[in-house]
Amino acid sequence: DPMATGLLPICFGHATRVSAFLLDADKHYSADVKLGQRTDTGDAEGIVVGEAAVPDLTAADLVAVAGQFTGPQQQIPPMYSALKQDGTRLYKLARQGVEVERPPRDLTIYELSNLQLTNEGFRFSVHCSKGTYVRVLAEDMAKALGTLGHLTALRRDSISGFDPGLPLVTAEQVELAVGVDDAFVATPEGADELLHSSDLPLQGWPRADVNVDACWSLKHGNPVFAAMAREHDEGAMVCVYADGKFIGIAQATDDGRLAPHRIFPG
């Protein structure tokens, strides 16, 4: 979503090993919707491809529609998305005027809140599971209101595991910190003070503290016995620490051991 703003986690180095868990996390967004027009992209970046009259709406209408779209449901992904069809990104096909069938995907809308009518349409906040396209949600809500609609603003407010009050860092701040010049020469160490610990998005996960020998075994691909592993179901993910330092993620086994899953080298 080119026009989206807000929180965008970027993983560097060893932290890329936890990036998959960020994709799986719940998200919180705020969005503005313009009613009466549909665009090919589902947002203000696209071309208007449909228009419809906008009925007189009330706050109660918004609440009623929000109730229809809360809970487990299926959603058809938009053509303008990074999903692939036979190895080709859908948005590339869309730019060529090609539309292909997309199977619906399961997702959950946990909450729709902060519903508010605006001069152009309405505004809302959503807490949703992975795989949710807010552009499609906005279009579907507009249809349920008896008209068409598209996003005019989208902001990711938070991701599960991140404190909503966490200070955000801009791209400009990163450039200043690393000293990027016209030749794109940078000093990565300059950004160290802007970085957070790799376990930040995993707060609330089970924790295991291991000794030096167990740390060595995990780093070399060997499972280790841990009393706390017996407290969790087989397959449970556990954050592992050695001397207070986060060394990666292990998985509980059925025999009371921790098997390496995403352990940092070194």
C-alpha positions as CSV (number, residue, x, y, z in Angstrom):
1,D,0.0,0.0,0.0
2,P,2.0,3.0,-1.2
3,M,-0.1,5.6,0.6
4,A,0.0,3.7,4.0
5,T,1.7,5.3,6.9
6,G,2.5,4.3,10.5
7,L,4.4,1.4,12.0
8,L,6.6,-0.6,9.6
9,P,9.0,-3.0,11.4
10,I,12.3,-3.5,9.6
11,C,14.6,-6.4,10.6
12,F,18.3,-6.3,10.2
13,G,20.9,-9.1,10.6
14,H,19.9,-11.8,13.0
15,A,16.5,-10.1,13.6
16,T,15.4,-11.3,10.2
17,R,14.9,-14.7,11.8
18,V,11.9,-13.4,13.7
19,S,10.4,-11.5,10.8
20,A,8.0,-14.4,9.9
21,F,6.4,-14.0,13.3
22,L,5.7,-10.4,12.6
23,L,3.8,-11.4,9.5
24,D,1.7,-13.7,11.6
25,A,0.9,-11.1,14.2
26,D,-2.4,-9.3,14.6
27,K,-2.5,-5.7,13.3
28,H,-4.3,-2.5,14.2
29,Y,-5.2,0.1,11.5
30,S,-7.0,3.4,11.2
31,A,-8.6,4.2,7.9
32,D,-10.6,6.9,6.0
33,V,-13.1,5.9,3.3
34,K,-14.5,8.0,0.6
35,L,-18.0,6.9,-0.4
36,G,-19.6,7.1,-3.9
37,Q,-16.6,5.9,-5.9
38,R,-14.7,2.7,-6.5
39,T,-11.1,2.6,-7.8
40,D,-9.2,-0.1,-9.5
41,T,-6.7,-0.3,-6.6
42,G,-9.2,0.1,-3.8
43,D,-7.5,3.3,-2.7
44,A,-6.9,6.9,-3.7
45,E,-3.9,5.9,-5.8
46,G,-6.1,4.2,-8.4
47,I,-8.3,5.2,-11.2
48,V,-12.1,5.7,-10.6
49,V,-13.8,2.7,-12.2
50,G,-17.3,3.1,-10.7
51,E,-19.6,5.6,-9.2
52,A,-22.8,5.4,-7.1
53,A,-25.1,7.6,-5.2
54,V,-24.5,7.8,-1.4
55,P,-27.5,7.3,0.8
56,D,-28.2,9.4,3.8
57,L,-26.3,7.5,6.6
58,T,-26.4,7.7,10.3
59,A,-24.0,6.6,13.0
60,A,-26.3,3.7,13.7
61,D,-25.9,2.5,10.1
62,L,-22.1,2.3,10.6
63,V,-22.5,0.4,13.8
64,A,-24.8,-2.1,12.1
65,V,-22.4,-2.7,9.2
66,A,-19.5,-3.0,11.6
67,G,-21.4,-5.8,13.3
68,Q,-21.7,-7.6,10.0
69,F,-17.9,-7.6,9.4
70,T,-16.8,-8.5,12.9
71,G,-15.6,-12.1,13.6
72,P,-14.2,-15.0,11.5
73,Q,-14.8,-14.5,7.8
74,Q,-13.4,-14.9,4.3
75,Q,-12.1,-12.2,2.1
76,I,-11.1,-12.3,-1.6
77,P,-7.6,-10.6,-2.0
78,P,-7.4,-7.7,-4.4
79,M,-5.7,-7.9,-7.7
80,Y,-3.4,-5.1,-6.6
81,S,-1.6,-7.2,-4.1
82,A,1.8,-8.9,-3.7
83,L,0.3,-12.3,-3.8
84,K,1.5,-14.5,-6.7
85,Q,-0.3,-16.4,-9.5
86,D,2.0,-18.9,-11.2
87,G,5.0,-17.0,-9.9
88,T,3.9,-13.6,-11.0
89,R,2.8,-10.9,-8.5
90,L,-0.9,-10.1,-8.9
91,Y,-0.3,-6.3,-9.1
92,K,1.9,-6.9,-12.2
93,L,-1.0,-8.8,-13.8
94,A,-3.4,-6.0,-12.8
95,R,-1.2,-3.4,-14.4
96,Q,-1.4,-5.4,-17.7
97,G,-5.2,-5.4,-17.4
98,V,-5.3,-9.1,-16.5
99,E,-7.6,-10.3,-13.8
100,V,-7.4,-13.9,-12.4
101,E,-9.6,-15.8,-10.0
102,R,-8.4,-15.5,-6.4
103,P,-9.6,-18.0,-3.8
104,P,-11.0,-16.4,-0.6
105,R,-8.8,-16.5,2.5
106,D,-9.8,-17.0,6.1
107,L,-9.2,-14.1,8.5
108,T,-10.7,-12.6,11.6
109,I,-11.8,-9.1,12.3
110,Y,-11.6,-8.8,16.1
111,E,-12.9,-5.4,16.4
112,L,-14.2,-2.4,14.4
113,S,-14.1,0.8,16.5
114,N,-13.9,4.6,16.4
115,L,-16.6,4.6,13.7
116,Q,-17.3,8.1,12.6
117,L,-19.1,9.7,9.6
118,T,-17.0,12.3,7.7
119,N,-17.7,14.8,4.9
120,E,-16.5,12.3,2.3
121,G,-17.6,9.1,3.9
122,F,-16.5,7.5,7.2
123,R,-13.6,6.7,9.4
124,F,-12.8,3.5,11.4
125,S,-10.2,1.6,13.3
126,V,-9.8,-2.2,13.0
127,H,-8.0,-4.9,14.9
128,C,-7.5,-7.8,12.5
129,S,-5.6,-11.0,11.9
130,K,-2.9,-11.5,9.3
131,G,-3.9,-11.6,5.7
132,T,-6.5,-8.8,6.1
133,Y,-6.7,-6.3,3.3
134,V,-8.2,-3.1,4.7
135,R,-8.8,-1.8,1.2
136,V,-11.2,-4.8,0.5
137,L,-12.8,-4.4,4.0
138,A,-13.5,-0.7,3.1
139,E,-15.0,-1.7,-0.2
140,D,-17.2,-4.4,1.3
141,M,-18.4,-2.1,4.1
142,A,-19.3,0.6,1.5
143,K,-21.3,-2.0,-0.5
144,A,-23.1,-3.0,2.7
145,L,-24.0,0.6,3.2
146,G,-25.6,0.7,-0.3
147,T,-22.9,2.4,-2.3
148,L,-19.3,2.2,-3.4
149,G,-16.1,3.3,-1.6
150,H,-12.3,3.4,-1.5
151,L,-9.6,4.2,1.0
152,T,-8.2,7.7,1.2
153,A,-6.0,7.1,4.2
154,L,-4.5,4.1,5.9
155,R,-2.3,4.0,9.0
156,R,-0.9,1.0,10.8
157,D,-1.2,2.0,14.4
158,S,0.4,-1.1,16.0
159,I,1.3,-4.7,15.7
160,S,0.8,-7.3,18.4
161,G,3.9,-7.4,20.5
162,F,4.7,-3.7,19.9
163,D,3.8,-1.1,22.5
164,P,1.4,1.3,20.8
165,G,3.3,4.1,22.4
166,L,6.6,3.0,20.9
167,P,8.4,6.0,19.3
168,L,8.6,5.7,15.6
169,V,11.8,6.4,13.6
170,T,11.5,8.0,10.2
171,A,13.6,7.1,7.1
172,E,15.2,10.5,7.3
173,Q,16.3,9.8,10.9
174,V,18.0,6.6,9.7
175,E,19.7,8.3,6.9
176,L,21.1,11.0,9.2
177,A,22.2,8.3,11.7
178,V,24.1,6.2,9.2
179,G,25.5,9.2,7.3
180,V,24.2,8.2,3.8
181,D,25.9,10.5,1.2
182,D,25.5,11.0,-2.5
183,A,27.5,7.8,-3.2
184,F,25.2,5.8,-0.8
185,V,28.1,5.2,1.5
186,A,26.9,4.6,5.0
187,T,28.1,3.7,8.5
188,P,25.5,1.2,9.8
189,E,26.8,1.4,13.3
190,G,25.4,4.9,13.5
191,A,21.9,3.5,13.6
192,D,22.6,1.3,16.7
193,E,20.8,3.7,19.1
194,L,17.7,3.5,16.9
195,L,17.5,-0.3,17.0
196,H,15.4,-2.3,19.4
197,S,16.1,-5.8,20.7
198,S,15.2,-8.7,18.4
199,D,12.8,-10.1,21.0
200,L,10.7,-6.9,21.1
201,P,7.8,-8.3,19.1
202,L,7.9,-11.6,21.1
203,Q,7.1,-10.1,24.5
204,G,4.6,-12.3,26.3
205,W,6.1,-15.5,24.8
206,P,7.3,-18.3,27.1
207,R,10.9,-17.7,28.2
208,A,13.7,-20.2,28.9
209,D,17.0,-19.2,30.5
210,V,19.7,-21.7,29.6
211,N,23.3,-22.2,30.8
212,V,26.4,-21.9,28.6
213,D,26.5,-25.6,27.7
214,A,22.8,-25.6,26.6
215,C,23.4,-22.5,24.7
216,W,26.3,-24.1,22.8
217,S,24.1,-27.2,22.0
218,L,21.3,-25.1,20.7
219,K,23.6,-23.1,18.5
220,H,24.9,-26.3,17.0
221,G,21.5,-27.6,16.2
222,N,21.0,-30.0,19.2
223,P,17.9,-30.0,21.5
224,V,18.4,-29.6,25.2
225,F,16.4,-30.6,28.3
226,A,14.6,-27.8,30.1
227,A,12.2,-28.1,33.0
228,M,10.0,-25.3,31.6
229,A,9.5,-27.2,28.3
230,R,7.3,-29.7,30.2
231,E,5.0,-26.9,31.1
232,H,4.1,-26.3,27.4
233,D,2.4,-28.3,24.7
234,E,4.5,-29.9,22.0
235,G,5.4,-27.4,19.3
236,A,5.1,-24.3,21.6
237,M,7.5,-21.6,20.7
238,V,9.9,-20.3,23.4
239,C,12.2,-17.3,23.6
240,V,15.6,-18.6,24.7
241,Y,18.1,-16.5,26.7
242,A,21.7,-17.1,27.8
243,D,23.3,-14.8,30.4
244,G,20.3,-12.5,29.9
245,K,20.9,-12.2,26.2
246,F,18.2,-13.3,23.6
247,I,19.7,-16.0,21.5
248,G,16.7,-17.1,19.5
249,I,13.6,-19.2,19.4
250,A,13.2,-22.9,20.3
251,Q,10.3,-25.3,20.1
252,A,9.1,-27.5,23.0
253,T,9.2,-31.2,22.3
254,D,7.0,-34.0,23.8
255,D,9.9,-35.3,26.0
256,G,10.6,-32.1,27.9
257,R,13.3,-30.7,25.6
258,L,13.8,-27.5,23.6
259,A,14.7,-28.0,20.0
260,P,16.3,-25.1,18.1
261,H,14.0,-23.3,15.7
262,R,15.5,-19.9,15.0
263,I,18.7,-19.7,16.9
264,F,21.2,-16.9,16.2
265,P,24.7,-18.0,15.3
266,G,27.8,-16.7,17.0
